[in-house]
């Protein structure tokens, strides 16, 4: 499964798929087969898909045609992800056994952490769920 969406990035959960199987690895299984049996996702149940939560990347909240002169951010683009399904939730995932988080980085140097179950920024991570990673992102 591979989804491509223009910003904002969407997290979709296929309710028919959730009840039947996890997707715990990139590509579905350890062999990266990217296979879902016909019984799980098919033309008869795809309409039951629903958006569970949305999160708009702050840097991409500007007009898609607008580009920030200082950072170079904006001017369109896409967010691409191969999702995982673990415990019935579709996401790019990390867990310590108690908490589940989505971590992802952006240009030029920001790392975000979202609660994987709610889509809310992780208040215990950096400032409002984000951390600037690079002291000097232009360093060689």
C-alpha positions as CSV (number, residue, x, y, z in Angstrom):
1,X,0.0,0.0,0.0
2,X,1.3,3.4,-0.9
3,X,-0.5,6.7,-0.4
4,X,0.5,10.1,-1.9
5,X,-1.3,13.1,-0.6
6,X,-0.6,16.8,-1.0
7,X,-0.2,18.6,2.3
8,X,-1.7,18.4,4.8
9,X,-0.7,14.8,5.4
10,X,-3.7,12.6,6.0
11,X,-3.9,9.6,8.3
12,X,-6.5,7.2,6.9
13,X,-7.8,4.2,8.7
14,X,-9.6,1.5,6.8
15,X,-12.1,0.2,9.3
16,X,-12.6,-3.1,7.5
17,X,-8.8,-3.6,7.4
18,X,-8.3,-2.8,11.1
19,X,-10.4,-5.7,12.4
20,X,-8.4,-8.3,10.4
21,X,-4.7,-7.6,10.5
22,X,-1.8,-5.5,11.7
23,X,0.7,-3.9,9.2
24,X,3.7,-3.9,11.6
25,X,6.5,-3.5,9.1
26,X,7.3,-1.1,6.2
27,X,5.6,-2.9,3.3
28,X,3.3,-5.0,5.5
29,X,5.5,-7.8,6.6
30,X,9.2,-8.6,7.2
31,X,9.5,-9.5,3.4
32,X,7.9,-6.1,2.4
33,X,5.3,-7.8,0.3
34,X,2.9,-4.8,0.5
35,X,0.1,-7.4,0.3
36,X,-3.4,-7.2,1.8
37,X,-5.6,-10.2,1.2
38,X,-8.7,-9.5,-0.9
39,X,-10.9,-10.2,2.2
40,X,-9.4,-7.2,4.0
41,X,-9.5,-4.4,1.4
42,X,-11.7,-4.8,-1.7
43,X,-14.2,-2.7,-3.8
44,X,-17.1,-3.7,-1.4
45,X,-15.5,-2.2,1.7
46,X,-13.3,0.6,0.5
47,X,-16.1,3.1,0.9
48,X,-16.1,2.5,4.7
49,X,-12.7,4.2,4.8
50,X,-12.7,7.2,7.1
51,X,-10.3,10.0,8.1
52,X,-9.6,9.5,11.8
53,X,-7.5,12.6,12.3
54,X,-5.6,15.2,10.3
55,X,-2.5,17.2,11.1
56,X,-1.4,20.2,9.1
57,X,2.3,20.6,8.9
58,X,2.9,24.2,10.2
59,X,5.4,25.1,7.5
60,X,3.0,24.1,4.8
61,X,0.0,26.1,6.1
62,X,0.9,28.8,3.6
63,X,-0.6,29.0,0.2
64,X,0.7,26.1,-1.9
65,X,2.0,28.6,-4.5
66,X,3.7,30.8,-1.9
67,X,7.4,30.2,-1.1
68,X,9.1,31.5,2.0
69,X,12.1,33.4,0.8
70,X,14.3,32.8,3.9
71,X,13.6,29.1,4.3
72,X,12.7,28.1,0.8
73,X,9.7,26.2,2.2
74,X,6.5,26.2,0.2
75,X,5.7,26.4,-3.4
76,X,3.8,23.2,-3.5
77,X,5.0,19.6,-3.0
78,X,3.7,16.3,-1.6
79,X,4.0,14.3,1.5
80,X,4.6,10.6,0.8
81,X,4.4,7.8,3.3
82,X,4.1,4.0,3.4
83,X,1.9,3.4,6.4
84,X,2.0,0.8,9.0
85,X,-1.0,-0.7,10.9
86,X,-0.3,-1.7,14.5
87,X,-3.0,-2.3,17.1
88,X,-5.6,-1.2,14.6
89,X,-4.0,2.3,14.0
90,X,-2.5,3.3,10.7
91,X,0.8,5.3,11.1
92,X,4.5,5.6,10.9
93,X,5.3,4.4,14.3
94,X,7.4,4.1,17.5
95,X,6.5,2.7,20.8
96,X,8.1,1.9,24.2
97,X,5.3,-0.5,25.0
98,X,3.2,2.2,26.8
99,X,3.2,5.2,24.5
100,X,2.8,5.2,20.7
101,X,4.3,8.1,18.7
102,X,4.7,9.2,15.2
103,X,8.1,10.8,14.5
104,X,8.9,12.6,11.3
105,X,11.3,15.3,10.2
106,X,10.9,18.3,7.9
107,X,13.1,20.6,5.9
108,X,15.2,22.3,7.0
109,X,15.7,20.7,10.5
110,X,12.5,20.1,12.5
111,X,11.6,16.8,14.2
112,X,7.9,16.4,15.1
113,X,6.3,13.9,17.6
114,X,2.6,13.2,17.5
115,X,0.5,10.9,19.7
116,X,-0.2,8.1,17.2
117,X,-3.7,7.4,18.6
118,X,-5.0,11.0,18.7
119,X,-2.8,13.0,16.2
120,X,-2.1,15.6,18.9
121,X,1.5,17.0,19.2
122,X,3.3,15.3,22.1
123,X,3.5,17.9,24.9
124,X,6.5,16.2,26.5
125,X,8.6,16.4,23.3
126,X,10.4,19.7,22.7
127,X,8.3,22.7,22.3
128,X,4.7,21.8,21.4
129,X,5.7,18.5,19.9
130,X,8.7,19.7,17.8
131,X,12.4,20.1,18.1
132,X,14.9,22.0,15.8
133,X,17.5,19.3,15.1
134,X,20.4,21.1,13.5
135,X,22.6,23.8,15.0
136,X,23.9,24.5,11.6
137,X,22.1,22.6,8.9
138,X,24.5,24.0,6.2
139,X,27.6,22.4,7.9
140,X,29.6,20.0,5.8
